[in-house]
Amino acid sequence: MYSDDHTAQSIGAYQEALNYGLKLDHTPTPNIDRLAEGGMRFDNAFVTNSICKPSRAVLLTGMHSHKNGVLTNGESISLDLETFPMILQNNGYQTAMVGKWHLGTEPQGFDYYEVLYGQGPYYNPTMRTSNGDVDRHGHTTEIIGERAIEWLRLQRDRDKPFMMVYNHKAPHRNWLPGPALNDYRGRDLPEAPTLFYDYSGLETPAHEQDMEIGTTMSWAWDLKVPIHPETGEQTDGWENLVERNRLTDEQLERIKDAYAENNQYLYDHYDQMSDEDLLRWKYQRYIKDYLRVIREVDDQVGKMISYLERENLLDNTIIIYAGDQGFFLGENGWFDKRWIYEESMRMPLIAHWPEGIEAGSVNKDLVQNLDLAPTILELADAEIPSRMQGKSMVPLLNGERPSDWRDTVYYHYYEGPPRVHEVAKHYGVRTDRYTLVHYPNHNEWELFDLETDPEQIQSVYGEPEYADIQQELKNRIDELQEQYEDDTWDE
């Protein structure tokens, strides 16, 4: 199960593990937490490239972006690439794909698929299936959950092992809830500790980004404010939501009602609000909507667990829950992902398998989404192709750490201005204590000591006491670029 932009800060099971970012007094994830309680939580799981399409291509191929050809959201996955579902299909598994695909081409390696077109809407999606398009009515998170269980219930071959890739659209922007629309009304949620940070300890790229809650989010699409509070002019908020989601009158009225009281507060007090007050208002709208759609994902996770229990499948089914990357929940005043910084690069990763994983176990080794394909193949007794660059995590699932397990993860983000959010191209490494990042178009570096600065608000690059580790990490970048055959950094 791969949820889009689901970050570890919003999961109850991770609250004790993270020493940075937003700390919530309530997390709407009891079912995901249950998977962690009954399985293994990975505390140092990272992506290779924190953006949707590339992350999904890495998951399927076990290869870095420069090897699988999906470097940005502008490319589609090649039909010539052999993915782990194809290999499982050739090894006797019945395979299915339900939910967000977002890789441009028709899904390959699946006996059945029902997927969104592109990013897909939050309501009333048209689903691409192996048998043609189907229009669905309702909230997309519920539809994806229902369709996944429906396939297991009606189309699964009981004489074969199965593998399902089951991906939610939520909590991707613009965070439009369904059943949870009225959660958190009448209360404020905690703020990210660096919500008002001014980037004074960071290099030029942090100052030039366009992903701030205060300035980047739109009144209409992101914040669901139908009248501009300053000009009094009608925004295209409701019209845009109706067009993109094909909302019925009943759905639209329910959405309007959910936001009406808080929107009226904004209109009544806007003239008296400082910039700080306004950012706080926007932040509360954002974080509540984000957690609302997370609750809806968690509800569907619970329904899947219940189905597997009823069918006596839970003990011998391996469930892997992950986000396709991390996400900023107000840290640095930001939303979105893309950066090598912790909030963005770290992905939640939980593996649940009662017959094979010790309940309540925690792993702190450095793992990546690169490792999921070889792990799944080994678990299924299928051969791992030599071209895959990830490492099987099966020993870690068994509570063993191989002596040659990696001590550094490599990261490379390829999009840059003028692409959305204006985040500079960069690459770097993350060890158990340090992060070193290079912005080649700016010829700038940042170095973070995560032990003394877990929030990553003060780069220590160039500080004399870090000279040795700085050079060591630069050498490590060279070694990993050679190991992974990444010669694209200077293009």
Secondary structure by P-SEA (a helix, b strand, c coil): cccccccccccccccccccccccccccccaaaaaaaaabbbbccccccccccaaaaaaaacccccccccccccccccccccccaaaaaaaaccbbbbccccccccccccccbbbbcccccccccccccccccbbbbcccaaaaaaaaaaaaaaccccccbbbbbbbbbccccccccccccccccccccccccccccccccccccccccccccccccccccccccccccccccccccaaaaaaaaacccaaaaaaaaaaaaaaaaaaaaccccccaaaaaaaaaaaaaaaaaaaaaaaaaaaaaaaaaaaaacccccbbbbbbccbbbbcccccccccccccccccbbbbbbbbcccccccccccccccccaaaaaaaaaacbbbbccccccccccccccccccccccbbbbbbccccccccccccccccccccbbbbbbccccbbbbbcccccccccccccccccaaaaaaaaaaaaaaaaaaaccccccc
